[in-house]
Amino acid sequence: MWPLTVPPPPPLLLLLLLLCSGLAGQTLFQSPEEGWQLYTSAQAPDGKCICTAVIPAQSTCSRDGRSRELRQLMGKVQNVSQSMEVLELRTYRDLQYVRSMETLMRSLDARLRAADGSLSAKTFQELKDRMSELLPLSSVLEQYKADTRTIVRLREEVRNLSSSLAAIQEEMGAYGYEDLQRRVMALEARLHACAQKLGCGKLTGVSNPITVRAMGSRFGSWMTDTMAPSADSRVWYMDGYYKGRRVLEFRTLGDFIKGQNFIQHLLPQPWAGTGHVVYNGSLFYNKYQSNVVVKYHFRSRSVLVQRSLPGAGYNNTFPYSWGGFSDMDFMVDESGLWAVYTTNQNAGNIVVSRLDPHTLEVVRSWDTGYPKRSAGEAFMICGVLYVTNSHLAGAKVYFAYFTNTSSYEYTDVPFHNQYSHISMLDYNPRERALYTWNNGHQVLYNVTLFHVISTAGDP
């Protein structure tokens, strides 16, 4: 059975733990009127993927009379608990006062015994002043009487609650357990089916940054292979944004953090920008001072294919807002290899093209209508291009273009730009995380994706 947690409904929230890798995080949302809503994040600290399923409000669980009764009882228990806390604080305060008055009364008693029937005017006045200090004691005693009545009432209410809970427990134990088990099994089956559809979703959140390392210059890129098996955790590192040829390949992420166990690749042609990507054992990058895409194979240390992108601007003609020869940006998401660039024919607006990873031919292109020079950076998730409005502090994911519908929308997904200058931002679908180069720091962000699963025909 899958690990499952079912808090009291409604809404009924099911936490589905799937083995994967990534970074921790989850978000809970209001239950929808129709359809299951699923929010997935990358990985928890123990290496498990976390998914949150929010079931429709009109599910059988929310109509369960026992659930409503339990919620009402829980509300009463909370009220009783709050009343008891108030009584405890008030009793403690009054007890401190009574104890201080006890000391005063003993002092007065000793004075009266010592007077032995004769009191001077001075002594009488002192006793009178002390007696006035005892006047509030009567109101405290009255409050004690009222609190006693309240305690009696609360005791009776607790007795009633206990009886009600015992009755519900007996009822559920008698014939409700099998029904509850049937529901849980049905929900588990649904979650198994939903898990097959969790590869894609709409971006709803970006986590706080996790700084992996501070290394290199202000600009650069680093990445892992999005198509490699989970056991392959190699990291590639490329410092600088133009005329570079040296690529460092670290054996693991731990080695990258420590700066050890790496080999060097010397590219036959220099690169431009920071929009490189490693996909299925090959590096895809923009050849310096050209609109040529190069596919360099790491194992054979050779260029397998290179091809120009028709009409694509280069050499800082249409860069992102930070410049840096970022005219061409290559990305990989769940559906394959993409190129983001601009042409003169598109008047400086961002063009998204799906590339054949073997031939580098353009399969299809979309004009997003968003000016590239106004974009800080961009990344692809599930065929959707997400664009940030700045590369500086205060940036947020501001624009989304959906290639499946050729439509767009403006978004408002903030993320913390910790080091104030992002020169590389790329999504890794294997780890469901954003890789960034931020002012000489290599940083990761976890993302939260939103899914709606149709529930037509469900009871």
Disulfide bonds with the S-S distance in Angstrom:
none
